[in-house]
Amino acid sequence: MSAVKFDFKPVLSTVMWVLIFMLMAFILFGAGLMVGYGVLGDGNPMLVFSRQTWEHIFNYIR
């Protein structure tokens, strides 16, 4: 009997596309945070990544 070989090309291609999609989603999420905080909220867009900003938001929610 001959062994059946498994073709990894479609699996690797699918994993690559999923990783690209997740990276793009992460980048667009960050850009959306910056636009929302900087443009709509009239703040410094880079401060959206500050720990103090998120602590303030979470304390406000509580």
N, C-alpha and C positions, 0 to 999 in steps of 0.2 A: 504494500500500500504506500502511496505517496502522501507525504505530509501536506496539509493545506496551509499555505502561507497567508498571513494576515497583512493586509495593506494598510499601513499607518498614515498614508498621505491624506486621505479624507479626514481622519481624526485630527491630525496636526493642523490641517487647514481650518477646521471648525474651531479648534481651541484658539488658533491665532485670531480669527475673526471675533470670537467672544472677548478675548483680551483687548483687542483694538476697540471694540464697542464699549467695554467698561472704562478704558482710559479716556475715550472721548466723552462719555457720560460724566466722569469725574471732572474733566476740564470744563465742560459746559456748566456743571453745577457750581464750580468755583467762579466762573464768569458771571453766572446769574446772581450769585451772592454779592459779588462786587458791584454789579449794576444796581441791584436792589438797595444795597446799603449806601453806595456812593451817589448814585443819581437820584433815586427816589427818596432816599433818606437824608440827603444833603450832608453826608459824612465823607470822611476820607475812605476811598474804596479799599485801601490796604489794611485798614483797621478791622475789617470784617474777619480777618484771620487772627486777631489778637485774642488772647485768653481772657483778658478783662472784659472784652465785649460780650463773649459767650457767658461768662459768669454773671454779668449784669442781666442778660436775657433770661437765664435760668432762674435767677433770683426774682426777677419780675414775674415770671410764670408762677412761682411758688407763692 
